[in-house]
Amino acid sequence: MSDNINFVKGRGIHLYTDQQEEYIDAVSGTFNISLGYSHPELVEVLKKQVEDLIHASSSFTGDIAQDVLDDILEQAPEYITDGWMRDIIGSTANEGAIKIANKYNGKSEVVSLALSHHGQTLFTTAISGNAFRRKSFPHTITIQNGVVPAPYCYRCPYGAKGAPACGFLCAEAIYDYAKYGSSDNVSCMIIEPVLGNGGNIIPPEGYFERIKKICEELEIVLIADEVQTGIGRTGYMFASEHYDIQPDIITLAKGLGGIGIPAAAILFRSQFAVLEKFEHSYTSGGNLLSLAASKKTMEIVSREGFLQNVRENGKILGKLLHQLKEDYGYIIGDVRGIGYMWGLEIVDKDGLPDTDMTNRLIELALQDHKMILRGSRYGFGNVLKVRPTLTATQDDIEEICYRLNKLFRQLQPEFHESNRIS
Ligand SMILES: Cc1ncc(COP(=O)(O)O)c(C=O)c1O
């Protein structure tokens, strides 16, 4: 159905079709429109860049890239002091981070989490925590890697009743894999601070502390994949800082480009500056348009009050979504999130994941309420994601929740008819 909709213009959280119909986008594109569609300051900077110079070989743009990198590093956790601006998408930034770890410690295996998503190149598909992504590509599974349980307390893979009482069994699985499952060949662990695609899963307090200790003890390089969480999505510039993850390497993409301009970066502690240019560079990596967009985005997101606004409005968004659970609790099993990164877990009458209903909600939201939502795991999951642009106002947030309310109310009779509610 979405194939019939042609968007030709966008402003803020609004999109307009060639038929002059207005939609609201509650998920910022694919979470990459961090500053809203066609943010005027970004448009102005980009127009000028297009007129001046669109591309020069990276042999001649090093100083400009360094300048943007410095702006990003200025906002990064203090132990992160260096970086690499030769990527253009999150997948290759993650591969670059893994190359760095491999070169640094001479080991090869990667530990990732079940339900994680780190990209769609062959290698990032191989380390994905969603096996369905590998199904059609038999070669990817020949890579030796460990996928360990996710810190998914709502559906704890061990059936435990919550942290810290559980003893962080999911984190201990990492220790066991690295120590016994991999013959001491684990180079790095890659982790999303909030598992975005897997279902907006927020690890419990104490989890990251345990992960860091395990990585230190076993000399595993810790990579925070902040492709979704970075540049303000959680209300903090870096989720790594908020959750005190203390990673060795951080990867960025999506929100860095502000209005959908592809941009990516790898940040690291100084001792990880091990790559030669010829080991990880792409023709369009760190191109002038991408650098101009990244610079302006960093400037805007760093402005006084900007992230505080995301944190405060994020709380309002959370409150309104929890209210939805109060009202329609038989279908919304859990509400979780931070900043402008929220998810509603959609369940059936037995509390089991209801993927069909999740996809139906997304379809009806678009069709009847002119609102774009997304589901987890590319439609294979049961978490409805709500992630407006960081510039969304309180009015925007309320409008999104108003439409969500109408959407759930519309489906209410259906639940009764099918005896979903006893
Ligand atoms: C957490 C995470 N890492 C990496 C990627 C891959 O980024 P890209 O699509 O820019 O290659 C994504 C994309 O959705 C992502 O969500």
The ligand as an SDF file (V2000), in Angstrom:
LIG
                    3D

 16 16  0  0  0  0  0  0  0  0999 V2000
   22.0680   -0.0810   15.0490 C   0  0  0  0  0  0  0  0  0  0  0  0
   22.3710   -0.0560   13.5860 C   0  0  0  0  0  0  0  0  0  0  0  0
   23.6280   -0.2770   13.1660 N   0  0  0  0  0  0  0  0  0  0  0  0
   23.9520   -0.2430   11.8650 C   0  0  0  0  0  0  0  0  0  0  0  0
   23.0020   -0.0150   10.8940 C   0  0  0  0  0  0  0  0  0  0  0  0
   23.3780    0.0100    9.4480 C   0  0  0  0  0  0  0  0  0  0  0  0
   23.4160    1.3030    8.9890 O   0  0  0  0  0  0  0  0  0  0  0  0
   23.2880    1.6020    7.4190 P   0  0  0  0  0  0  0  0  0  0  0  0
   21.9200    1.1950    7.0050 O   0  0  0  0  0  0  0  0  0  0  0  0
   23.5410    3.0680    7.3070 O   0  0  0  0  0  0  0  0  0  0  0  0
   24.3490    0.8040    6.7510 O   0  0  0  0  0  0  0  0  0  0  0  0
   21.6770    0.2210   11.2780 C   0  0  0  0  0  0  0  0  0  0  0  0
   20.6420    0.4770   10.2600 C   0  0  0  0  0  0  0  0  0  0  0  0
   19.4770    0.3820   10.4690 O   0  0  0  0  0  0  0  0  0  0  0  0
   21.3510    0.1940   12.6530 C   0  0  0  0  0  0  0  0  0  0  0  0
   20.1020    0.3980   13.0650 O   0  0  0  0  0  0  0  0  0  0  0  0
  1  2  1  0
  2  3  1  0
  2 15  2  0
  3  4  2  0
  4  5  1  0
  5  6  1  0
  5 12  2  0
  6  7  1  0
  7  8  1  0
  8  9  2  0
  8 10  1  0
  8 11  1  0
 12 13  1  0
 12 15  1  0
 13 14  2  0
 15 16  1  0
M  END
$$$$
